[in-house]
């Protein structure tokens, strides 16, 4: 599903964000990506999303390779990879339904199918009665659920989440993690970056990767003797 093969990413001003990282995420796996701020977590997610290209090495995602996928073809990768951010990034001036509908419009959904599909997606994330609510009328947890519904619009095979609970209280955090866990149970691979180790320990069956200064220093699947 996802492979990073000897991936290095160097930025001109700040130097190496990743150095020689090798990682394989199989179909349907739930992976926590951990490490201190600046360890390379967000860079890893951007490379998987193909928002950036590695300086050296190769990233493979669902049949696409960073070595062979042109910038004009990246949208094909995005159809298979949903992305959820810490700061929600909801569109101002659109209600919850409108935010999800916009994502469906972008993916080329036929016009007559947009509203019913948007409603189904909102129902899937537990917001069936919040479709007409503006962002400022929603709690942080509800805004993040709208963002997840939007990320699901393209029916992705992979969901990337960059500190998705960083702005949420404990109760909302638990709700979001339970929701993402349910999506994973349906067969969607999940890669979630987080610095919250208490959160990670709450899901002991998930695989855990730790980055430190751009290097992969721990992999629970290897520590436990898994293949």
Backbone as CSV, one residue per row, in Angstrom:
resi,resn,N_x,N_y,N_z,CA_x,CA_y,CA_z,C_x,C_y,C_z
1,UNK,0.825,-1.204,0.000,0.000,0.000,0.000,0.868,1.267,0.000
2,UNK,1.761,1.367,1.014,2.688,2.501,1.102,4.089,1.960,1.337
3,UNK,5.053,2.465,0.579,6.444,2.103,0.806,7.322,3.350,0.679
4,UNK,8.209,3.524,1.647,9.276,4.502,1.555,10.571,3.723,1.446
5,UNK,11.293,3.944,0.370,12.499,3.180,0.078,13.715,4.102,0.130
6,UNK,14.442,3.998,1.249,15.668,4.783,1.455,15.423,6.270,1.172
7,UNK,14.370,6.801,1.769,13.925,8.166,1.468,14.673,9.202,2.313
8,UNK,15.209,10.188,1.626,15.831,11.341,2.263,15.171,12.603,1.722
9,UNK,14.886,13.544,2.613,14.327,14.827,2.208,15.148,15.940,2.843
10,UNK,15.746,16.769,1.995,16.589,17.866,2.459,15.987,19.181,1.993
11,UNK,15.821,20.116,2.934,15.354,21.457,2.615,16.557,22.398,2.563
12,UNK,16.586,23.298,1.596,17.758,24.169,1.429,18.138,24.963,2.677
13,UNK,17.151,25.462,3.406,17.448,26.328,4.546,17.637,25.577,5.856
14,UNK,16.905,24.486,6.028,16.912,23.808,7.335,17.626,22.475,7.339
15,UNK,18.030,21.993,6.178,18.775,20.742,6.127,17.873,19.520,6.017
16,UNK,18.382,18.381,6.467,17.695,17.104,6.284,16.524,16.962,7.255
17,UNK,15.325,16.731,6.692,14.141,16.453,7.508,13.953,14.953,7.673
18,UNK,14.366,14.184,6.678,14.358,12.716,6.740,15.671,12.206,6.167
19,UNK,16.185,11.117,6.743,17.443,10.550,6.265,17.337,9.030,6.186
20,UNK,17.348,8.520,4.970,17.413,7.078,4.748,16.285,6.284,5.374
21,UNK,15.056,6.779,5.283,13.913,6.109,5.917,13.365,5.012,5.014
22,UNK,13.201,3.824,5.597,12.551,2.703,4.919,11.317,2.310,5.732
23,UNK,10.188,2.241,5.063,8.932,1.966,5.764,7.947,1.298,4.820
24,UNK,7.277,0.256,5.323,6.222,-0.410,4.556,4.950,-0.424,5.390
25,UNK,3.884,0.156,4.846,2.576,0.155,5.508,1.634,-0.696,4.661
26,UNK,1.279,-1.897,5.127,0.395,-2.771,4.348,-1.038,-2.236,4.282
27,UNK,-1.795,-2.808,3.392,-3.208,-2.475,3.264,-3.931,-2.714,4.583
28,UNK,-4.728,-1.727,5.008,-5.567,-1.883,6.182,-4.872,-1.714,7.516
29,UNK,-3.618,-1.292,7.530,-2.901,-1.143,8.799,-3.208,0.203,9.452
30,UNK,-3.163,0.224,10.791,-3.278,1.465,11.567,-1.892,1.752,12.135
31,UNK,-1.323,2.877,11.731,0.039,3.214,12.119,0.080,4.572,12.811
32,UNK,0.623,4.604,14.008,0.920,5.862,14.677,2.348,6.266,14.331
33,UNK,2.502,7.497,13.878,3.804,8.055,13.556,4.158,9.044,14.662
34,UNK,5.145,8.698,15.491,5.445,9.497,16.673,6.843,10.114,16.577
35,UNK,7.107,11.033,17.515,8.395,11.713,17.550,8.213,13.148,17.995
36,UNK,9.278,13.740,18.479,9.226,15.119,18.934,8.976,16.067,17.760
37,UNK,8.605,17.297,18.056,8.445,18.311,17.023,9.748,18.446,16.233
38,UNK,9.625,18.431,14.911,10.803,18.530,14.063,11.458,17.204,13.746
39,UNK,10.827,16.108,14.158,11.434,14.790,13.923,11.221,14.275,12.503
40,UNK,10.287,14.888,11.771,10.042,14.469,10.390,8.669,13.880,10.138
41,UNK,7.777,13.959,11.129,6.446,13.343,10.976,5.653,13.991,9.843
42,UNK,5.532,15.313,9.872,4.739,15.999,8.846,5.368,15.849,7.467
43,UNK,6.687,15.866,7.406,7.371,15.662,6.129,7.035,14.292,5.550
44,UNK,7.016,13.288,6.411,6.673,11.936,5.963,5.276,11.899,5.354
45,UNK,4.315,12.538,6.012,2.950,12.555,5.496,2.869,13.304,4.172
46,UNK,3.571,14.425,4.060,3.533,15.188,2.800,4.145,14.387,1.651
47,UNK,5.170,13.610,1.959,5.766,12.773,0.918,4.821,11.662,0.482
48,UNK,4.120,11.054,1.432,3.147,10.018,1.090,2.011,10.605,0.263
49,UNK,1.617,11.827,0.582,0.553,12.519,-0.156,1.050,13.041,-1.493
50,UNK,2.360,12.949,-1.698,3.036,13.467,-2.885,2.840,14.964,-3.052
51,UNK,2.662,15.656,-1.923,2.678,17.111,-1.938,4.111,17.609,-2.099
52,UNK,5.062,16.743,-1.776,6.481,17.023,-1.955,7.151,15.779,-2.522
53,UNK,8.319,15.992,-3.107,9.099,14.893,-3.664,10.327,14.647,-2.795
54,UNK,10.749,13.400,-2.634,11.967,13.139,-1.855,13.201,13.664,-2.591
55,UNK,14.191,14.045,-1.819,15.464,14.453,-2.418,16.147,13.244,-3.043
56,UNK,16.046,12.113,-2.369,16.536,10.852,-2.918,15.674,9.719,-2.370
57,UNK,15.751,8.568,-3.018,14.887,7.458,-2.630,13.573,7.497,-3.386
58,UNK,12.647,6.644,-2.993,11.377,6.497,-3.702,10.226,6.317,-2.717
59,UNK,9.098,6.951,-3.043,7.859,6.759,-2.302,6.858,6.079,-3.230
60,UNK,6.274,4.977,-2.767,5.250,4.286,-3.540,3.946,4.299,-2.758
61,UNK,2.873,4.665,-3.425,1.559,4.735,-2.783,0.520,4.142,-3.721
62,UNK,-0.039,3.015,-3.328,-1.148,2.411,-4.061,-0.888,2.333,-5.566
63,UNK,0.300,1.846,-5.926,0.620,1.664,-7.334,1.290,2.850,-7.997
64,UNK,1.398,3.974,-7.323,2.048,5.161,-7.875,3.437,5.322,-7.259
65,UNK,4.382,5.774,-8.068,5.750,5.980,-7.613,6.135,7.444,-7.749
66,UNK,6.846,7.954,-6.742,7.317,9.340,-6.812,8.298,9.545,-7.956
67,UNK,8.909,8.465,-8.434,9.869,8.567,-9.531,9.201,8.685,-10.889
68,UNK,7.944,8.251,-10.963,7.284,8.202,-12.271,5.986,9.001,-12.337
69,UNK,5.555,9.575,-11.215,4.298,10.328,-11.210,4.592,11.810,-11.398
70,UNK,4.124,12.366,-12.515,4.366,13.783,-12.797,3.462,14.656,-11.934
71,UNK,3.794,15.940,-11.853,2.969,16.857,-11.065,1.544,16.915,-11.599
72,UNK,1.369,16.728,-12.899,0.029,16.755,-13.483,-0.785,15.518,-13.143
73,UNK,-0.109,14.465,-12.656,-0.798,13.214,-12.327,-1.003,13.019,-10.827
74,UNK,-0.506,13.957,-10.029,-0.595,13.800,-8.573,-2.044,13.687,-8.105
75,UNK,-2.959,14.334,-8.822,-4.372,14.267,-8.424,-4.870,12.822,-8.374
76,UNK,-4.280,11.953,-9.177,-4.688,10.545,-9.157,-4.318,9.900,-7.819
77,UNK,-3.167,10.296,-7.279,-2.765,9.805,-5.956,-3.720,10.329,-4.900
78,UNK,-4.073,11.619,-4.996,-4.945,12.255,-4.005,-6.329,11.603,-3.963
79,UNK,-6.743,11.004,-5.083,-8.025,10.289,-5.087,-7.994,9.082,-4.163
80,UNK,-6.802,8.557,-3.907,-6.669,7.343,-3.099,-6.177,7.638,-1.684
81,UNK,-5.780,8.882,-1.445,-5.191,9.244,-0.153,-5.899,10.473,0.411
82,UNK,-6.670,10.289,1.488,-7.305,11.413,2.159,-6.359,12.017,3.182
83,UNK,-6.527,13.326,3.470,-5.625,14.011,4.392,-6.448,14.846,5.358
84,UNK,-6.159,14.691,6.653,-6.827,15.465,7.704,-5.756,16.235,8.471
85,UNK,-6.008,17.532,8.689,-5.033,18.404,9.326,-5.443,18.744,10.761
86,UNK,-4.492,19.252,11.518,-4.767,19.646,12.901,-5.737,20.822,12.971
87,UNK,-5.631,21.756,12.032,-6.410,22.997,12.111,-7.697,22.974,11.277
88,UNK,-8.171,21.780,10.943,-9.470,21.549,10.295,-9.516,22.038,8.839
89,UNK,-9.180,23.324,8.627,-9.159,23.905,7.282,-10.501,23.843,6.576
90,UNK,-11.574,24.101,7.321,-12.890,24.169,6.694,-13.010,25.457,5.884
91,UNK,-13.799,25.399,4.826,-13.977,26.565,3.966,-14.913,27.570,4.621
92,UNK,-14.479,28.817,4.795,-15.362,29.836,5.380,-16.518,30.134,4.434
93,UNK,-17.664,30.454,5.010,-18.823,30.784,4.194,-19.603,29.588,3.716
94,UNK,-19.154,28.393,4.050,-19.884,27.171,3.696,-20.235,26.423,4.969
95,UNK,-21.435,25.884,5.005,-21.806,25.085,6.163,-21.162,23.703,6.063
96,UNK,-21.463,22.839,7.027,-20.848,21.514,7.035,-21.147,20.755,5.747
97,UNK,-22.401,20.796,5.321,-22.792,20.149,4.079,-22.023,20.718,2.902
98,UNK,-21.878,22.043,2.877,-21.182,22.697,1.781,-19.714,22.337,1.710
99,UNK,-19.082,22.162,2.865,-17.680,21.774,2.881,-17.480,20.390,2.282
100,UNK,-18.337,19.463,2.653,-18.228,18.109,2.109,-18.625,18.092,0.638
101,UNK,-19.649,18.862,0.296,-20.101,18.925,-1.092,-19.004,19.464,-2.011
102,UNK,-18.243,20.436,-1.507,-17.164,20.996,-2.319,-16.147,19.915,-2.678
103,UNK,-15.799,19.079,-1.705,-14.843,17.994,-1.971,-15.394,17.037,-3.020
104,UNK,-16.689,16.788,-2.970,-17.303,15.902,-3.961,-17.312,16.554,-5.346
105,UNK,-17.531,17.866,-5.394,-17.485,18.593,-6.666,-16.105,18.476,-7.296
106,UNK,-15.076,18.644,-6.473,-13.700,18.602,-6.966,-13.364,17.229,-7.536
107,UNK,-13.922,16.177,-6.942,-13.626,14.823,-7.419,-14.501,14.408,-8.594
108,UNK,-15.328,15.327,-9.091,-16.111,15.053,-10.285,-17.391,14.271,-10.070
109,UNK,-17.920,14.302,-8.859,-19.174,13.609,-8.575,-20.318,14.256,-9.362
110,UNK,-21.162,13.479,-10.015,-22.305,14.060,-10.729,-23.140,14.941,-9.808
111,UNK,-23.601,16.060,-10.325,-24.269,17.083,-9.521,-25.436,16.531,-8.715
112,UNK,-26.238,15.654,-9.316,-27.426,15.152,-8.624,-27.080,14.224,-7.465
113,UNK,-25.827,13.720,-7.446,-25.419,12.803,-6.385,-24.717,13.496,-5.225
114,UNK,-24.366,14.781,-5.403,-23.527,15.458,-4.422,-24.192,15.566,-3.057
115,UNK,-25.399,16.100,-3.000,-26.039,16.311,-1.694,-26.335,14.988,-0.971
116,UNK,-26.905,13.997,-1.642,-27.133,12.734,-0.914,-25.845,12.068,-0.450
117,UNK,-24.789,12.159,-1.239,-23.522,11.569,-0.810,-22.912,12.361,0.342
118,UNK,-23.027,13.692,0.276,-22.522,14.517,1.372,-23.260,14.197,2.667
119,UNK,-24.566,13.984,2.561,-25.349,13.639,3.748,-24.926,12.289,4.312
120,UNK,-24.650,11.330,3.429,-24.201,10.015,3.900,-22.846,10.114,4.598
121,UNK,-21.972,10.938,4.064,-20.659,11.097,4.674,-20.763,11.764,6.045
122,UNK,-21.629,12.772,6.151,-21.834,13.413,7.452,-22.439,12.426,8.445
123,UNK,-23.335,11.579,7.977,-23.909,10.560,8.856,-22.842,9.574,9.305
124,UNK,-21.935,9.240,8.398,-20.878,8.286,8.710,-19.991,8.781,9.846
125,UNK,-19.807,10.108,9.935,-18.952,10.665,10.991,-19.769,11.184,12.172
126,UNK,-21.065,10.838,12.200,-21.893,11.183,13.348,-22.438,12.588,13.364
127,UNK,-22.577,13.209,12.184,-23.051,14.599,12.117,-24.264,14.732,11.203
128,UNK,-25.140,13.768,11.236,-26.279,13.772,10.315,-27.193,14.979,10.490
129,UNK,-27.215,15.568,11.691,-28.123,16.700,11.935,-27.374,18.030,11.931
130,UNK,-26.121,18.036,11.520,-25.326,19.261,11.576,-24.991,19.838,10.201
131,UNK,-25.653,19.341,9.179,-25.310,19.745,7.820,-25.451,21.223,7.547
132,UNK,-26.387,21.894,8.195,-26.616,23.319,7.934,-25.830,24.220,8.881
133,UNK,-25.024,23.641,9.746,-24.272,24.432,10.730,-23.009,25.019,10.107
134,UNK,-22.760,26.305,10.409,-21.516,26.941,9.994,-20.386,26.482,10.909
135,UNK,-19.141,26.663,10.441,-17.996,26.188,11.208,-17.964,26.769,12.614
136,UNK,-18.284,28.071,12.745,-18.204,28.703,14.062,-19.292,28.210,15.014
137,UNK,-20.277,27.504,14.472,-21.337,26.945,15.309,-21.017,25.524,15.768
138,UNK,-19.934,24.978,15.274,-19.548,23.609,15.605,-18.420,23.609,16.637
139,UNK,-18.401,22.595,17.480,-17.279,22.426,18.403,-16.044,22.000,17.617
140,UNK,-14.877,22.024,18.277,-13.660,21.590,17.606,-13.748,20.157,17.125
141,UNK,-14.301,19.282,17.966,-14.445,17.890,17.564,-15.368,17.725,16.373
142,UNK,-16.435,18.515,16.337,-17.367,18.450,15.208,-16.719,18.983,13.928
143,UNK,-15.938,20.044,14.053,-15.237,20.559,12.877,-14.272,19.517,12.316
144,UNK,-13.598,18.801,13.209,-12.675,17.780,12.728,-13.432,16.627,12.076
145,UNK,-14.618,16.312,12.573,-15.435,15.279,11.934,-15.858,15.708,10.523
146,UNK,-16.177,16.988,10.343,-16.489,17.488,9.003,-15.259,17.341,8.103
147,UNK,-14.082,17.667,8.651,-12.855,17.533,7.873,-12.608,16.076,7.469
148,UNK,-12.931,15.149,8.361,-12.771,13.729,8.033,-13.778,13.327,6.955
149,UNK,-15.022,13.782,7.092,-16.024,13.482,6.067,-15.566,13.993,4.707
150,UNK,-14.994,15.175,4.695,-14.474,15.754,3.448,-13.347,14.904,2.880
151,UNK,-12.466,14.411,3.763,-11.350,13.573,3.317,-11.828,12.245,2.747
152,UNK,-13.017,11.805,3.160,-13.563,10.533,2.689,-14.315,10.668,1.365
153,UNK,-14.435,11.886,0.865,-15.250,12.124,-0.324,-14.779,11.327,-1.538
154,UNK,-13.481,11.125,-1.648,-12.946,10.407,-2.806,-12.852,8.903,-2.572
155,UNK,-13.424,8.425,-1.450,-13.375,7.011,-1.087,-11.928,6.507,-1.085
156,UNK,-11.064,7.149,-0.299,-9.641,6.802,-0.324,-9.351,5.441,0.272
157,UNK,-8.209,4.904,-0.130,-7.720,3.650,0.431,-6.850,3.901,1.655
158,UNK,-6.349,5.156,1.764,-5.451,5.545,2.845,-5.936,6.855,3.433
159,UNK,-5.903,6.958,4.758,-6.209,8.217,5.429,-4.966,8.663,6.192
160,UNK,-4.469,9.850,5.858,-3.350,10.461,6.566,-3.899,11.512,7.516
161,UNK,-3.375,11.565,8.723,-3.855,12.524,9.712,-2.658,13.136,10.436
162,UNK,-2.526,14.450,10.330,-1.387,15.155,10.922,-1.823,15.836,12.212
163,UNK,-1.547,15.207,13.345,-1.930,15.719,14.672,-3.422,16.125,14.691
164,UNK,-4.314,15.229,14.278,-5.727,15.610,14.125,-6.439,15.952,15.423
165,UNK,-5.851,15.572,16.561,-6.488,15.856,17.849,-5.729,16.919,18.639
166,UNK,-4.756,17.566,17.997,-3.908,18.515,18.701,-4.643,19.710,19.279
167,UNK,-5.774,20.088,18.686,-6.531,21.249,19.157,-7.801,20.859,19.914
168,UNK,-7.907,19.589,20.324,-9.145,19.094,20.912,-8.960,18.725,22.378
169,UNK,-10.072,18.774,23.122,-10.019,18.322,24.512,-10.052,16.791,24.548
170,UNK,-9.942,16.244,25.754,-9.818,14.789,25.888,-11.019,14.048,25.329
171,UNK,-12.211,14.547,25.603,-13.420,13.861,25.142,-13.510,13.871,23.615
172,UNK,-13.247,15.026,23.013,-13.297,15.115,21.556,-12.198,14.270,20.922
173,UNK,-11.026,14.253,21.559,-9.916,13.441,21.070,-10.317,11.976,21.002
174,UNK,-10.914,11.482,22.075,-11.343,10.086,22.106,-12.377,9.807,21.015
175,UNK,-13.296,10.740,20.799,-14.311,10.545,19.770,-13.709,10.464,18.376
176,UNK,-12.730,11.338,18.106,-12.087,11.325,16.796,-11.291,10.041,16.597
177,UNK,-10.563,9.613,17.619,-9.776,8.386,17.479,-10.664,7.164,17.305
178,UNK,-11.768,7.122,18.017,-12.700,6.005,17.849,-13.261,5.982,16.431
179,UNK,-13.561,7.171,15.898,-14.075,7.259,14.533,-13.046,6.765,13.530
180,UNK,-11.813,7.222,13.657,-10.763,6.804,12.729,-10.497,5.305,12.850
181,UNK,-10.580,4.801,14.074,-10.392,3.358,14.292,-11.478,2.564,13.571
182,UNK,-12.703,3.068,13.596,-13.806,2.411,12.890,-13.561,2.403,11.379
183,UNK,-13.048,3.510,10.849,-12.729,3.572,9.422,-11.654,2.549,9.073
184,UNK,-10.679,2.413,9.940,-9.632,1.422,9.735,-10.207,0.007,9.744
185,UNK,-11.163,-0.235,10.616,-11.783,-1.561,10.701,-12.523,-1.918,9.418
186,UNK,-12.907,-0.899,8.647,-13.578,-1.132,7.366,-12.590,-1.412,6.242
187,UNK,-11.295,-1.376,6.558,-10.282,-1.725,5.571,-9.397,-0.592,5.117
188,UNK,-9.606,0.622,5.640,-8.814,1.771,5.239,-7.508,1.821,6.028
189,UNK,-6.389,1.936,5.342,-5.112,2.130,6.032,-5.084,3.532,6.627
190,UNK,-4.536,3.647,7.833,-4.462,4.936,8.522,-3.028,5.183,8.978
191,UNK,-2.507,6.368,8.661,-1.212,6.804,9.176,-1.454,8.108,9.913
192,UNK,-1.299,8.074,11.231,-1.607,9.235,12.057,-0.372,9.727,12.788
193,UNK,0.004,10.966,12.531,1.120,11.582,13.242,0.610,12.172,14.550
194,UNK,1.308,11.887,15.630,0.924,12.434,16.928,2.130,12.443,17.861
195,UNK,2.134,13.413,18.775,3.162,13.441,19.818,2.586,12.984,21.161
196,UNK,1.288,12.632,21.156,0.575,12.271,22.375,0.744,10.776,22.664
197,UNK,1.712,10.444,23.490,2.000,9.041,23.757,0.916,8.372,24.592
198,UNK,0.209,9.146,25.408,-0.913,8.579,26.153,-1.983,8.086,25.188
199,UNK,-2.200,8.843,24.145,-3.157,8.452,23.119,-2.711,7.172,22.433
200,UNK,-1.453,7.104,22.108,-0.906,5.917,21.448,-1.081,4.682,22.325
201,UNK,-0.818,4.824,23.606,-0.928,3.683,24.524,-2.374,3.213,24.692
202,UNK,-3.322,4.060,24.342,-4.730,3.681,24.451,-5.153,2.712,23.351
203,UNK,-4.316,2.562,22.322,-4.623,1.673,21.194,-3.451,0.709,21.003
204,UNK,-3.301,-0.246,21.921,-2.102,-1.096,21.927,-1.955,-2.001,20.712
205,UNK,-3.029,-2.233,19.976,-2.906,-3.113,18.813,-2.394,-2.377,17.573
206,UNK,-2.306,-1.054,17.637,-1.806,-0.285,16.493,-0.291,-0.390,16.403
207,UNK,0.208,-0.297,15.211,1.658,-0.257,15.002,2.168,1.150,15.326
208,UNK,3.352,1.225,15.896,3.931,2.510,16.286,5.315,2.665,15.657
209,UNK,5.501,3.799,14.989,6.796,4.168,14.413,7.279,5.421,15.131
210,UNK,8.544,5.480,15.452,9.103,6.693,16.047,10.222,7.244,15.167
211,UNK,10.146,8.554,14.926,11.197,9.253,14.206,11.966,10.135,15.176
212,UNK,13.256,10.255,14.945,14.090,11.141,15.756,15.102,11.803,14.834
213,UNK,14.971,13.127,14.705,15.865,13.897,13.841,15.941,13.308,12.436
214,UNK,14.767,12.933,11.934,14.674,12.460,10.558,15.002,11.004,10.327
215,UNK,15.323,10.289,11.384,15.643,8.872,11.226,14.608,7.999,11.924
216,UNK,14.317,6.853,11.331,13.396,5.905,11.937,14.162,5.135,13.012
217,UNK,13.772,5.336,14.272,14.534,4.728,15.377,13.769,3.633,16.106
218,UNK,12.478,3.481,15.815,11.704,2.434,16.497,10.528,2.025,15.625
219,UNK,10.286,0.727,15.584,9.147,0.162,14.864,8.597,-0.975,15.717
220,UNK,7.402,-0.798,16.249,6.865,-1.797,17.178,6.686,-3.149,16.511
221,UNK,6.449,-3.182,15.204,6.262,-4.470,14.539,7.550,-5.275,14.541
222,UNK,8.682,-4.608,14.464,9.963,-5.309,14.534,10.322,-5.641,15.982
223,UNK,9.984,-4.732,16.894,10.280,-4.965,18.302,9.546,-6.181,18.839
224,UNK,8.346,-6.432,18.259,7.529,-7.554,18.706,7.774,-8.809,17.878
225,UNK,8.719,-8.709,16.940,9.067,-9.882,16.139,8.082,-10.184,15.042
226,UNK,7.293,-9.156,14.643,6.344,-9.380,13.559,7.059,-9.205,12.224
227,UNK,6.431,-9.781,11.202,6.997,-9.613,9.869,6.538,-8.284,9.295
